[in-house]
Amino acid sequence: MTVIVGTTFTLTGRFRNPDGTAFDPTTVKVACKRPSGTTVYTFGVDAGFSNPVVGTFRFTGTLTEAGDWEIVMQGTGDVGAVAKKSISVMPLNVVIP
């Protein structure tokens, strides 16, 4: 996916036990790796998260710089990365009056 700087993205992760039952992990984090570095956001601490139903977490953020981004959501315990998104961000070269 290719977008321009300033575009908003949403990443949704769904957590399930081995038997398929939805559950909320103790901690849910999102790592946003961008050209200038990586920032980690934590549910319950940082803005941008929602937990609309048991086992479902959403994170919404803004792509603030050009380059390749990788966004990963992960829960604590035996749960691995449950959601991942790669986005190529292009600079906005047009000035809109």
LUMPA-574267 format. One record per residue (C-alpha): residue number from 1; chain; z, x, y. Coordinates in pm, 1 decimal, decimal comma. Example, Ala and Ser with C-alpha at 12.3 -4.5 7.8 and 13.67 -1.06 7.14 Angstrom:
! LUMPA-574267
<vogu k="1" c="A" up="780,0" east="1230,0" north="-450,0"/>
<vogu k="2" c="A" up="714,0" east="1367,0" north="-106,0"/>
! end
This chain:
! LUMPA-574267
<vogu k="1" c="A" up="0,0" east="0,0" north="0,0"/>
<vogu k="2" c="A" up="-87,2" east="131,2" north="346,0"/>
<vogu k="3" c="A" up="69,6" east="-12,3" north="662,2"/>
<vogu k="4" c="A" up="134,1" east="96,0" north="1022,1"/>
<vogu k="5" c="A" up="453,9" east="231,6" north="1178,1"/>
<vogu k="6" c="A" up="692,7" east="-51,1" north="1265,1"/>
<vogu k="7" c="A" up="607,8" east="-264,1" north="961,3"/>
<vogu k="8" c="A" up="902,2" east="-432,0" north="788,9"/>
<vogu k="9" c="A" up="939,0" east="-409,5" north="410,6"/>
<vogu k="10" c="A" up="1157,4" east="-592,3" north="157,5"/>
<vogu k="11" c="A" up="1262,9" east="-452,0" north="-179,3"/>
<vogu k="12" c="A" up="1413,7" east="-687,7" north="-439,4"/>
<vogu k="13" c="A" up="1613,8" east="-568,2" north="-738,9"/>
<vogu k="14" c="A" up="1729,8" east="-783,4" north="-1030,8"/>
<vogu k="15" c="A" up="2020,7" east="-661,6" north="-1242,4"/>
<vogu k="16" c="A" up="2070,6" east="-781,7" north="-1602,0"/>
<vogu k="17" c="A" up="2306,5" east="-694,9" north="-1888,2"/>
<vogu k="18" c="A" up="2150,0" east="-586,4" north="-2219,6"/>
<vogu k="19" c="A" up="2173,8" east="-951,3" north="-2333,6"/>
<vogu k="20" c="A" up="1970,9" east="-1061,7" north="-2028,9"/>
<vogu k="21" c="A" up="2257,9" east="-1214,1" north="-1830,5"/>
<vogu k="22" c="A" up="2239,8" east="-1158,7" north="-1454,2"/>
<vogu k="23" c="A" up="2526,9" east="-958,1" north="-1306,9"/>
<vogu k="24" c="A" up="2624,2" east="-786,9" north="-981,8"/>
<vogu k="25" c="A" up="2687,1" east="-412,9" north="-1021,1"/>
<vogu k="26" c="A" up="2992,9" east="-263,6" north="-852,6"/>
<vogu k="27" c="A" up="2772,3" east="-74,8" north="-608,9"/>
<vogu k="28" c="A" up="2408,6" east="-118,5" north="-509,7"/>
<vogu k="29" c="A" up="2233,7" east="152,1" north="-308,6"/>
<vogu k="30" c="A" up="1886,2" east="195,4" north="-164,8"/>
<vogu k="31" c="A" up="1742,9" east="541,1" north="-100,3"/>
<vogu k="32" c="A" up="1460,1" east="557,5" north="153,7"/>
<vogu k="33" c="A" up="1273,8" east="888,1" north="124,5"/>
<vogu k="34" c="A" up="1047,6" east="945,8" north="423,2"/>
<vogu k="35" c="A" up="874,0" east="1258,5" north="560,4"/>
<vogu k="36" c="A" up="1173,1" east="1366,6" north="773,7"/>
<vogu k="37" c="A" up="1438,0" east="1315,9" north="503,8"/>
<vogu k="38" c="A" up="1621,0" east="1065,1" north="288,0"/>
<vogu k="39" c="A" up="1866,8" east="798,3" north="400,5"/>
<vogu k="40" c="A" up="2089,1" east="611,3" north="155,0"/>
<vogu k="41" c="A" up="2208,7" east="258,5" north="233,5"/>
<vogu k="42" c="A" up="2495,0" east="82,2" north="50,7"/>
<vogu k="43" c="A" up="2537,4" east="-294,4" north="-0,4"/>
<vogu k="44" c="A" up="2848,8" east="-418,3" north="181,0"/>
<vogu k="45" c="A" up="2848,5" east="-118,4" north="416,4"/>
<vogu k="46" c="A" up="2504,6" east="-106,9" north="575,6"/>
<vogu k="47" c="A" up="2290,6" east="-380,0" north="731,1"/>
<vogu k="48" c="A" up="1968,8" east="-496,3" north="566,5"/>
<vogu k="49" c="A" up="2106,7" east="-623,8" north="233,8"/>
<vogu k="50" c="A" up="2143,7" east="-972,2" north="91,4"/>
<vogu k="51" c="A" up="2270,7" east="-1096,6" north="-246,1"/>
<vogu k="52" c="A" up="2126,6" east="-1451,5" north="-263,3"/>
<vogu k="53" c="A" up="2225,4" east="-1513,6" north="-627,2"/>
<vogu k="54" c="A" up="2413,8" east="-1325,7" north="-898,0"/>
<vogu k="55" c="A" up="2209,3" east="-1026,9" north="-1011,3"/>
<vogu k="56" c="A" up="1957,9" east="-1032,8" north="-724,4"/>
<vogu k="57" c="A" up="1975,0" east="-799,8" north="-426,8"/>
<vogu k="58" c="A" up="1729,6" east="-767,4" north="-139,7"/>
<vogu k="59" c="A" up="1697,7" east="-488,5" north="112,9"/>
<vogu k="60" c="A" up="1488,3" east="-519,2" north="428,2"/>
<vogu k="61" c="A" up="1406,9" east="-223,0" north="649,4"/>
<vogu k="62" c="A" up="1155,0" east="-95,4" north="900,7"/>
<vogu k="63" c="A" up="909,5" east="187,7" north="840,5"/>
<vogu k="64" c="A" up="982,1" east="404,6" north="1144,1"/>
<vogu k="65" c="A" up="754,0" east="704,0" north="1095,6"/>
<vogu k="66" c="A" up="411,4" east="792,0" north="959,4"/>
<vogu k="67" c="A" up="374,6" east="947,6" north="614,7"/>
<vogu k="68" c="A" up="452,6" east="863,8" north="253,5"/>
<vogu k="69" c="A" up="770,8" east="667,7" north="181,9"/>
<vogu k="70" c="A" up="944,4" east="600,7" north="-150,5"/>
<vogu k="71" c="A" up="1216,3" east="336,9" north="-161,7"/>
<vogu k="72" c="A" up="1441,0" east="299,4" north="-469,4"/>
<vogu k="73" c="A" up="1721,9" east="50,2" north="-540,7"/>
<vogu k="74" c="A" up="1988,9" east="146,8" north="-793,2"/>
<vogu k="75" c="A" up="2316,5" east="1,7" north="-923,2"/>
<vogu k="76" c="A" up="2623,0" east="181,9" north="-1057,1"/>
<vogu k="77" c="A" up="2715,1" east="223,4" north="-1423,7"/>
<vogu k="78" c="A" up="2457,8" east="204,9" north="-1701,7"/>
<vogu k="79" c="A" up="2200,4" east="42,7" north="-1475,5"/>
<vogu k="80" c="A" up="1909,4" east="264,7" north="-1375,5"/>
<vogu k="81" c="A" up="1671,9" east="218,2" north="-1086,7"/>
<vogu k="82" c="A" up="1578,3" east="-147,7" north="-1088,7"/>
<vogu k="83" c="A" up="1325,2" east="-151,9" north="-808,7"/>
<vogu k="84" c="A" up="1091,3" east="101,4" north="-653,4"/>
<vogu k="85" c="A" up="825,8" east="83,6" north="-384,5"/>
<vogu k="86" c="A" up="586,3" east="348,5" north="-252,8"/>
<vogu k="87" c="A" up="429,1" east="295,9" north="88,6"/>
<vogu k="88" c="A" up="189,4" east="504,7" north="295,7"/>
<vogu k="89" c="A" up="255,6" east="458,8" north="667,0"/>
<vogu k="90" c="A" up="-14,4" east="528,6" north="923,9"/>
<vogu k="91" c="A" up="60,3" east="600,0" north="1291,3"/>
<vogu k="92" c="A" up="-19,2" east="332,0" north="1541,7"/>
<vogu k="93" c="A" up="-284,1" east="496,0" north="1761,0"/>
<vogu k="94" c="A" up="-382,8" east="190,8" north="1961,2"/>
<vogu k="95" c="A" up="-196,2" east="101,7" north="2278,9"/>
<vogu k="96" c="A" up="-176,9" east="-273,3" north="2317,8"/>
<vogu k="97" c="A" up="-143,9" east="-373,6" north="2685,1"/>
! end
